[in-house]
């Protein structure tokens, strides 16, 4: 019998799929605050899963040359350039460096102390703007060029910006619309709670592509079948870490039991807030969101839209019960009206 959360809401997906004594749900936590954009995850994914090359086009989007998740890019490292100051979110000091702090938390970080004591000894007291910049950390001075920064354009033309980098991947949703609409059973739920495509069963209908609220799954040109991240199902069965997480040099991509990763992610966000990064937030971790929580969730440093993620994804099958109910009521109404009209014409 279907239960209340069969199509929407918190759920443990593997037991719901019929697995008896299923292992813990496994997934990814991607901490974008430590991603360096090296693309080791992209390479490792392609090598282990024998994913074809994605083309060698220069898209003109910084160092992002894959562009998006596709049938030939199961991991996508996004490079988002923002024209804003790098360092702490607010200036460390108001006026002179021994004056009041704009943000006590920022001042504490800038001074490397646990309490708001002003600033480090040695910062030039006559230059408050310089002191604030020094306490805020390094600044980027523009894209690499043929000449040193400022040499070709002059100091006045330098621009400050920051890079936001994120290794995107299939979210392995608790309520996976792609799985729900697949007519052949090509998509299935594994005992680890992940969603995998069986390419030998896929008929290329494309229903899963339009159903995915994240736009992850894709058809391969010349093939017609759907492809996406499998969370290295073959490696999981052998007790191994997925290739992308294994290759990540900064541990931006962390693999483990989803519940444990959620706790770890909450602690990481709290730590970043304490260190003066109030914009840090989690995405896809909440079991009460529109997809019942993701098996692969993220720590972001800006709004989801900045990274190309939907702000409030909802599984496309959520409203099926209401739709069928309304369709049933409409059908019954039509039958009743037709019966009344027919019977009313009898003498």
N, C-alpha and C positions, 0 to 999 in steps of 0.2 A: 504493500500500500504506500503511495506517495505521502510524504510527511510535509509539515508546514514549510520547511526550508529546502525542499527538493529543488526549487528553481531560484531561490533568492534567500540570502541571509547566511549567518554563520553555519559552518558545516565541516566535518572531517571527510574529505572527498573519497579516500580509499575505502573505508568501511561502507560508505554510502554506495560505492560502485560494486559492492559484493565481496570484497576481500575479507576473509576471516583471519583474525590475528595479524592484521597488517602492521608493518613496521612504522616507525615515526615518519611523519610527513617531512620530506626533505626539500630544500629550496636554496635560493640565493638571497643574500643581503648585499647590495652594492652601495658602498660608501663613496659618493662622488667627491667628497672633500679631500680624498687622498688619491684620486685618479690622476695619473700623469699623462694620459693620452698616448701611451706607448704602442697600443694595438696588439700587445702580446696575446690578448684574449681572442682577437679576431683570427690571428694566425693559427693559434693552437686549435681553435674550433674547426677551421678549415682543414687542417692537417689530420686531426683525429677522425672527423666525420666525412672526409673526402668530399668536401663541398667545393664545387667549381669556383674558379676565380670570378670576381664580380666586375671585371673590366678595369682598365687602367686609366680611366678618364680623370682629368683634373676639373673638379666641379666648381672651383673658385670659392669654396666655402672653407676658408682657412686650410687646415690640414685634414679636413673631413672629406675623403674621397670615395667613401661608400654611400654616403647620403642618407640611407635609411635601412631598416631591416627589410630584407628581401629573401626570395627563395635561395639566393646564392650568398647571402650575408646573414647568418644566424646570430651574430654579434655585431653591433654597430657602435663605434666610438664616436660620439658627437663632440664637436668643438664649437662652443658658443662664445663668441667674442662680445664683451660688453664694454662700452666706452665709459668707464667709471674708475674711480680710484681703487687701487688694490690695497689690501691691508685691513685694518679694522673698519667696521661699518660707520663709526663716527670718529671725528678728531679726538685725540686723547686729551688735549688740554685746552681750556678756554683762556686766551690771553697768554701770559708768560707761563713757562713750563712749571713754575712753582705755584701757579694759581689753582683755582678750583677745577675739578675735572668735569668735562661735559658728561661723561658716563663713568661712574665709579668702577664698574666692571672693566671697562676699556682701559681706564687709568691703571688699574691693578695689573692687568695683563701687560700694558706698556712698560710699567715699572718692574715687572717680574716679581711682584710681591703679592701677598695674600690680602693686604689691606690697602686702602687708598692713601698712599703716602706722597703722591705728587709725581716725581720722576726720578730717573737715575741720576746720580752725580755726574757732572761733566757735560751735560747738554748745554749748549750756548744760551744763557739767560736772555740775551738781547734779541733772539730770533725765535719767537714762539712758533711760527709756521714750520721752521726747520725742525724744531723740537718735536712737534706733532708728527711730522713725516718720519723722523727717526724712530719714534716710539711705535709708529704704525707698521714698520717693516719695509721691505723693499717695494719699489714701484716699477712697473713695466713702462718702458718709454717708447713703445711702438713695435711694429713688426720688423723682423730682421730685414736688412737691406744690403745693398752693395757697399754702403759706407756706414761708418759708426753712427749711432743715433744722434740726430740733430746736425750732423755734418752737412748733409745735403739740403735740408730745409730750414735749418736754423732752430734755435732753442724754442722760439715762439710757436713753431708748428708741431712740436712734439705732442703726442696724445697719450693719455693714460687709459688703460683698459685692463680687464681681467679675462681669463679664459675659464669657462665652466666646461668641464669634461665629464662625460658620462658614458659608460658602456651599457648600452641598451640591449634587451633580450626579451624573448617571450615571457609573459608574466605567469604562465601556468596557473590560471585563475581557479579559484575554488569552484565557481560556477562558470564553466567554460562553454561559451555559446558555440564555438566552433565544433566542439564535441557533440553538443545537443542537436545540431542541425545536420550532421554528417549522415547521408542516407545509406552508406555502404559499411559503416563500422570501421572505416579506415583510421579514424581518430579514436583513441581509447585512453582510459585512465589507468595508470600503472599502480602497483602496490605502494609506491612512494608518494602518491598523490600528484604526480606530474602528468602532463598530457603529451602523447606521442602520436605521430603520423606513421601509419604503415603504408609505405609508398607502393607496395605491390598490390594493395587493395583499392587505393585511391583511383577514382574514375575521372577526376578533373572537373567535377561539376561546378566548383567554385563557391558553393554555398557558405563554406567556412570563412572565406575571405571577407564577404560582406557582413558576416555575423560577428566577427571579432571587434570588440569595442576599442581596441588599441591599434588596429591596422597592422598587426604583426605578420600573420600568415600570408603566403604569397604563392602564386603559380610560377613555375619555371618555364621560361620561353623555350619552345621546341620540345618540351616535355609534356606540359599541360597539367601535371600533378602538383599538389600542394606540398610545401616544405616549410619547416621551421625548426627551432631549437627543440631537442629531445631531452635536454638536461643530461646528456650523455647517459642514456638509460643503460647501455651496455656496461659502462664503467660503474654505475651505481650497483648493478647486480653483482659485480665482483668486489664490492666494498671499496672502490676507488673514488677519488675526487674528480668531478667534471674537469675537462681539459682546460677550460678558460680560467677557472678558479685556481687550478694547479699552476698555471703559467703566470698569473698576476703577480708582479714583483712587489707591489705595495699592499697587498691584501685588501685592495679596494673591493674585489669580488670575494665574498665569503660564502662558503657552502656549509650546510649543516641542517639539523632539525629546525623546522620553521619556528616553533615556539621559542626555542633557545635563541635563534637569530633575532626575533622580535624583542626579546629582553636586552640582548646586546645592542641592538639599534637604539632603543630608548635610552640606554646609558650613554651611548655615543652622542646623541642629540643633547642630553643634559650637559655633557662635558663641553661641547662646542658652545652652548649658551653661556656657561661659566667663563669661557675663554673669550667672550666678546663677539660671538658670531650668532646673533639673535635670529638671523634669517634661516638657519638650519631647520629642516623639517623632514618628516617621513612621508613617503608616498607608497600606497598600496599595501600597507601593513594592517589596516583595520578590518577585522572580520565582519564589521557591520557596514562596509561600504557597498557600492553598487554591484560588485562582483563577488562579495563574500570574502574579500581579502585575497591577495596575490601570493603565489608560492615564490615569486621573485619580486622583491620590493626594494625601495631605494631611499637613500638619504640625499636630499637635494639642498642646494644653496640658493634657490630662487623658486619662483612659481613654476608649476609643472609645464605650463604652456611655453616657457622659455626653452625647455628641453624637448619640445615637440610632443609632450604627453597630454592626454585629455585631462581636464581638471576634475571631472566627476564621471568616470566611466561607469556604465551600467550594462549588465549582461542583457543582450538583446532578447532573451527568452523570458525575462522577468515578468512581463505583462501577458504572457500566454494564457494563464487561467482567466484573467479579466476579459481578454479578447474572445476566448471561446465562450465564456458566459454571455457576453453581449451578443455574439453571433447566434447563440442558442435562443436567447430571448427574442432577437429579431426574427429568427426562423419561426418560432412558435407564434409570434404576433402575425406574421404573414399567413400562416396556416389558419389562425383564428379568423382573420379578416376575410380570407378566401371562403372559409366555411360559412361565415355569416352572410357574405354576399351571395353565395350559391343557394343557401337555404332561404334567404329572404326573397328570392325570385320565384319560389314555388307557390302555386295557387292554394 
